Amino acid sequence: MQFYAKSQDALALKSDVLVVGLFEGGSLSETAAAADKACQGELSKIIEREKFKANAGASLLLHHNLGQSATRLLLLGLGKQSSGKISAESFSSALQALANSIKSYRSATFALNGITVEEQSPQWQAQQLAQTLQTSLWRFDQLKSQKQPRPALSKVTLCTDKASLSTIKKGLSEGQALAEGINYARELGNLPGNICTPTYLARQAKSLSRNRPELSVKVLSEKQMKEMGMGAFLSVSAGSDEPGQMIVMEYKGAAKSTAPYALVGKGITFDTGGISLKPGAGMDEMKFDMCGAASVFGTMKTLLQLKPKINVVAVVAAAENMPSGGATKPGDIVTTMSGQTVEILNTDAEGRLVLCDALSYVQKYKPKTIVDIATLTGACVIALGSHAHGLYSNDQALADSLLAAGVRSGDRAWQMPLWDEYQKQLDSNFADIANIGGREAGSVTAACFLSRFTKEAKWAHLDIAGTAWKSGSAKGATGRPVAMLVNYLLNPA
């Protein structure tokens, strides 16, 4: 899909459909008002006759010639105005509905003139438009013998005033790059475990770096991890015929002396639970247990498009968690890269085991901050549902930055407690720490476990177990929290 920004009169541009905004309560956007004037008020009469309320996401398609050069006119409800502005939520709802309304047309024109979103710039509006259209119209059908028909929409023109033209172009570019990253994360998440293995992810990283001098990749083998003392990671991959992979991607957009930001993704490409075997119902969805890693891949893909002047080191801890004669057993004790010993009381609490060694490893880069992303606990799903990521951090400034990035991107998180009082639930009679802390506050104690390996770093943990994928008829990876991560990296303060 191609996006264009023009400082021309939207009514004069030819396309299959011109989209004009209306506000709840009868107010017209600047372009809608111009169209109404051009047709001597005929548009207002139609709106009144059809009782179009213009609530956010409502639409009405008109085949009338009402002064526009486009073949059709689509009225798009933008919701209520407050002091001449609409909420970001209303704008996002309108864009989601817009994607479905115009997907069958080859070209569309949309005018931003006179549409103001609370606490957001025209650049943000353009970015959201491009991102929403591309993610909404994306399809995952490469494994089907019969492909779905592709949406026809291939050209979108956004009209604005001349003063805003350069920022609108920048917003469209950012939105396209974000959409590519989000869709890439969704693709990786949707692939089944017999295709998307740890080795497959390692190949994907190397493919990303091809002809990209700003991105370097190295993959640590199990032999190398053993030499480094990563006993926790290796305890997870021990039961699988697929070798575990520690994938390291370094994006270099700033001087070598500039400390990098670090991302660490949980990449359990399939999670049976190991010896602590999961119930069979719904186990197919455990291919999504690598969605933390997928979000890291999607973020790196977006950074390669945008080329920001920062350094980022991304570590993906990729493994399968399988039961076998060589699998780790409940009660086994392993030694982590940090030297701390862990009693593994439940082999289904494996994400924290691969992550703790990855977190220890990434600290050798002396990063400014570390953010790990993981589908870590069902407890987080119970606590927050599917709307917000669970956020834990040992640094409030970092937590605030991530929370703000979530609000700006519409990919929100909620901060959870990381209090010392919870740490005692991880006490073990036989090792330094147990890998589970009982039924109470399961998401909190999982974060407490990780905090034992990040004491010297500014660190945050995102539990995305409730947000990384959808079940039911809409089953599939969401690509979250790529938008939040990119927003944070571009605006870390």
Disulfide bonds with the S-S distance in Angstrom:
none
